[in-house]
Amino acid sequence: MILLLLFSSTTLNLHEAINKALMESPLYLQAKKNFIIQQKTNSFVYSNLLPKAYGNYDYYRSHGRIRGIELYDTTRAYSIFLNWDLKLTDFIDAYSTHYMNSSVYFSFLDTKNDIIFQVITTYLNSLMMGKLLVSKEKAVERSRNNLLLVEEKLKLGSASKAELLKSKVDHLQAQYDLLRTKKEDRVAKLNLKKLIGMDPIDSLKLIEPSLEFELPKKDSIMQKALKNDPTLSMYNAEKTSAKLNLMSNTANQLFSLSVNGSYGYSGEDFPTSSTWDEGNYSSVRLSISVPIFTGFSRVNQIMISRLRLSIAEIQVQDREREIRIAVEDGHLGYKESVEKVELTKVTLDLADESNKATEERYRLGEASIIELLSAEEDLLQAQYSATQALFDYYLSIYKLKRIMGRLP
């Protein structure tokens, strides 16, 4: 009972691992909070479009003496007013802020996709290391059986001491490879546990993904990639924001239009329904300002805005090229991975058949220990290639899913 409390076992599929990572990953939680902070900071601009209300209370008391007479004077003043100051550029800046917030959102989405893809890669790597570990364990078992067989044949005089030494070396090498693979498997699982917030001492069993994937046409992949890529969407939002910023600075260069209105109360008595009519006031002001000379500041602002717009356009064009390259690579990579899986399956079947035949021939004295060990090495290499091909196949699917904006 105590052991069950100390060590727990968790069975996990890929979607569960992704969900746990998004709940536990410090990088994701930080990115989410930074996303909210940046959006709230950018949204301060919207406050320029809203009226502002102020309240004020002044109390003044003075004391003096004239010809021995004590004089006191007390003054109270209450004021409440509503002020609304609007500029033409405030509306442009507010519209630009919408795209700035969109840029922040797409940047956060890109970070989220990075984390999800990191989980996918780490999960698949851990899963494949588990498969390799099973292969290495079987290789150790085979080398042990070979060693016992050679020792038996040596007693019967049908094997040489050289064959015995060779089988011992092979068995020790198999044990060494198993230890190395165990370490790699442990590291892979620890990396996954860190991503999903699991206790390192808990055991973890992974479920192999069951994927039903049909490769879309390349044109369809390209359309989805250009539409759903968060980085491209972020750059397009920054480009639109830069255009609006240039428009705002250009408008300031030509003229500045502002409307100011205020309405409020001022008086010695606290504002009530009976005193408000006596102390209320209102005002409206329209002003147009034409800059004559501003020390080249406005000209420099326009120049900077044009340069920022140019940078944003370059980023959009460069990202579109990167997407086209990624689509081409992903499309071909998937086809190649399918071919590798099919090829390694055939190779593994042949290597297994060859190894069994060589084992039988060795038992009958028709094959040497060198042939037997060579056949087993071929089988081990075929198992490794099949596992690596399966990893590449899964990864190619998720790469295409990410390109098309269809990650879990």
N, C-alpha and C positions, 0 to 999 in steps of 0.2 A: 504493500500500500504506500509506503514511504517513497519507494522508487518511482511509482506512478506519479506521485506529486512532484518529484524532482525533475523527471524527464517526461515531456509530452511529445507526441508525434502529430505532425500536421500533414495532411494530404492536400495538395494545392494544384489547381490548374492555372493556365496562363492568365486568364481574365481575372481570377481572384488575386493573383500576384500583382497585376497592374493596379487593381483597386486598392490593395493594401499599401502599395508604394505611394499612390496619390494621397492616401490618408496619413502616411507616416514619414514620407521623404522630407527631410529638412529643406532641401533645395526647392522642392515644389511649394512647400508652405511659405518659404521666404519669397519666392517669386509671386505667389498669390497676394501676399500682404503688400509687396512693393507695387504690384499692379493696382491695388486699391488706393495706395498712397498717391501714386502718380496721377491717377484719374481724378482724385479729390483735389490735388494741387492744381491740375489744369483747369478744373471746373470753377476755380475762383474767378475766372474771367466772366462767367455768367452773372456774377453779382453786380457787375457794372450796368446791367440792363434793368436792375430792380431799384425801386425807390428806397430811400433810407429815412428812417424816423429817429428823431433825437428828443430827449427830454432834459431840461436843465432847471436847477433850483439855486438861486443866489440868496444868501442871507448876509446882511451888513448891519453892524451896530457900532455906533460911535458915542463917545463920552467926552464932554468938555465942561469947563467952568468959566463963566463970565460974571465978574463982579460978585463972586461968592455964590452964584446960582448954578446948581448942577443941571447940566443939559444932556439929554439922551436922545439919540436919533436911531431909529430902527427901520431898515429897508428890507423888504422881501420881494423877490422877483421870480415868477414862474414862466417858463417858456417851453412850448412843445411845438415842433414843426416837422413837416414832411418835405423831403427834398428829392427831386428826381432830375438827374443830370444825364442827358443822353447825347452821344456823339455818333456820327455815321460810322466811324471805324470800330465802335463797340460791337456793332452787329456783325461786321466782317470778322472781328477777332473771335466772337462767340461761335460763328460758323466754323472758323478754323479750329477752334478747340474741339469741336465734334470729331474732326479728323485726327487731331492729336490723340484724343482718347481712343479712337479706333486703332491707331498705330500702337498704342500701349497694349491694347487688348490682343492684337495679333502677335506682338512680341511675347506676351505671356503664353499665348497658345503655342507658339513655337517652342518655348521652354518646356511646356507640358509635353509636347510631342517628343522632344529630346529625352525626357525622363521615361516616357512610355517605351520608346525604342531601346533605351538602355536596359530597361527591365526585360524586354523581349529578348535582346541579345544575351543578357546574363542568364535568363531562364533557359534558353535553348542551349547555351554553352554548358550549363550545369547538367541539363538532361543528357546531352551527348557525352559528357564526361562519365556519367553513370553507366551509359552503354559501353564505353571503352573499358571501364573498370570491370564489367562482367567479362569482356573479351580477355582481359589480362588475367583474370582469375582462372578462366578456362585454360589459358596458355600455361599457367603454373601447374595446373592439374595434369595437363598433357605431358609437360616436361618431367613431372614426378613419375608418371606412369612409364615414360620412356626410360628413365633412369632405373626404375625397378626391373624393367624388361631386360635392359642391357646387363644389369648385375646378374640376373638369372641366367642369361645366355653365356655370360662369362664363366659362371660355375660349370656350365655344360660344355665349355670349350668352343662355343660357336661365335664368340665375340672377343674382340681384342681389348687390351687395357687402354689403347688410344680411343676406342669407341666409348669406353666407360668415362674417361676424362672429358671427352667432348660432350657427352650427355650431362655430366655434372656441371660443366661450364654453362651449358644451355639452361639448366634448371636454376642455377644461381642468377643468370641474366634475366630469366623470366621473373624471379622473385624481386630483383632490383626494379624492373619495369613496373611491376605491380605496386611497389612502394611509391614510386614516382607518380604513378597514375592516381593512387589513393590521395597523395598530397594535392595534386591538381584538382581532383574531385572535391576535396575538402575546401580548398580555397574558392572554387567556383560556387559552392553552396554557401560559404560564409559571405561572399560578395552579394549573393542573392538575398540572404537573410538580412544583411545590412540595409539593402534597398527597401525591403518590405517591412522592416522594423521587428524582425523576429529575434528571440533570444538565441544566441549562438549555440547553446547546449541542447536546444530542442532539435529532435530529428525531423527531417523534411523529406517527404515523398512527392515527386513530381509526376504529373500526368502528361503523357505525350499529346500535343495538340492534334485535333481531328479537323483537318482543313479540307473544305470543298471549294476549290478555286478554279475558275475558268478564266484564262487569259483574255482580257478585252483586246480590241483592235488598238493599234498604236495611236491612231488619231483620237480615239475615245480617251485613252490614258492622258494624252497631251491636253485635251480640253479640260478634263477634270483637274489636272495638275495646275494649269494656269489659273483655273477658277478657285481652287481650294488651298493653294499654297499659302501658309500664313506669313512667310517672309515676304513674298511678292505683295500680298495684301497690305502688309505693314509699310513697304516702300511706296506703294500707290497712295496710301493714306498720307504719308509724309510728303509726297509730291503735291497732292491737292492742298495740304496745309501750307506748303511753301508758296503755292500760287496765290492763295488768299492772303498770306503775309505780304507778298509783293504788291498785291492790290491795295492792301491797307496802307503800306508805306507810300505808294504812288498817290493815293488819295490825299494823304497828309501833305505831300509835296505841292499839290494843286491848291487845296483849300481845306479848312477844318470847319465843319458845321456841327454846332451843338445846340441842344434845346435844354433849358433849365427851368424847372418849375418848383415852387415851394408853397406850402400852406401850413399855417400854424397859429399859435396863440402866444401872447406875451403880456404880462401884467403882474401887479403886486398880489392879487388874490388868486387862490388856487382855482384852476380852470374848472368851471361847472357849467351847466346849461344856461345859467343866468348871467355868468360873467364872460362866457366865450364870445358872444356877439360883440362885446365892447372891446375885446383885445385881440380878436383874430385878424389875420392878415394873409394875403396871398400875392404871389408874383409869378410872372412868366417872362422868360428871356430867350430870345433867339440870337445867336451870334455866329458870324461867319468870319473866319480868320484866314487871311492870305499871307503865306510866308514870303518875305522879301529877301532876307539874308539870315541864315541860321547857322553860320559857321561851318557849312558843308556837312553838317550832321545828317540832314535828311538825304542828301545825295549819297552819302556813304551807306546809309541804311538801305536805300534802294539797291545799291551795288551789291551789298551783302545778301539781300534777299534774292537777287538774280543768281548769285553764285550758289546759294543753298538750293534753289530750284534746279539749277544745272546738275548739282551733285545728286539730288533725288532722282532726276531723270536717268542719270548714268547708273544709279543703283537698280532702278527698275529694269533697264535694258540688260544689265549684267545678270540679274537674277533670272530673267526670262531665258537667257542663254544657258545658265546653269540648269534650269528645269528641263530644257530640251535635251541637254546632255544626259541628265539623270533618267529621263524617260527612255532614251535610246539604250543606255546602259542597263536599266532595270528590265526592259523588254527582252533584250538579248540574254541578260543574266538569268532570267527565269527559264528561258528555253534551254540554255546550257545546263542549268541545274537539273532539269527533267531528264536530259540525256545522260548526265552523270549518274543519277539515281538508277536509271534503267541499266546502264553499263556496269555499275558496281554490283548490282543484284546478280547479273549473269556471271561476273567475275567471282563473286563470293560463292555461288553454287558450284562453279567449276573447281575453285580452290578447295572447298570442303570435300568434294568428290575425289579430287586428286590426293588429298591428305589421307582420307580413309583407305584408298587403294594402296598408297605407299606404306601405311601402317601394316596392312595385311601382307604386303610383299616383304616387309622387314621381318615380320613374324615367321614367314616361310623361308627367310634367309636369302631372298632374291633381290633385296635392296640394302644399301649401306646406310649407316647412321647419318651420313652426310645428306643422302637423298631424303631421309625422313625429316631431318631438321630443316632442310630447305623447303619441303612441302609445308611444314608447320609455319615457317616464316612467311611463306606465300599466303597461307590462310589468315595469319594475324594481320598482314598488310591489307588483305582484301577486306577484313572486318573493319579495320581503321578507315579505309577509303569509303566503304559503304556508310559508316557513321558520319564521316565528314561530308559526304555527298548529301545525306539527309539533312544535316545542319544547314548546308548551303541552300538546299531546296526550301526549307522553312523560312530562312532568312530572306531569300529572294522574293517570296510571297509578301512578307511584311514590309520589305522595301517598296514594293509596288503599291501596297496599301497606303503606306505613308505618303508616297508621291501623289496618289490620288486623293489624299485627305480622308482616308477610311480607316485610320488606326482605331483600335478599341477605345 
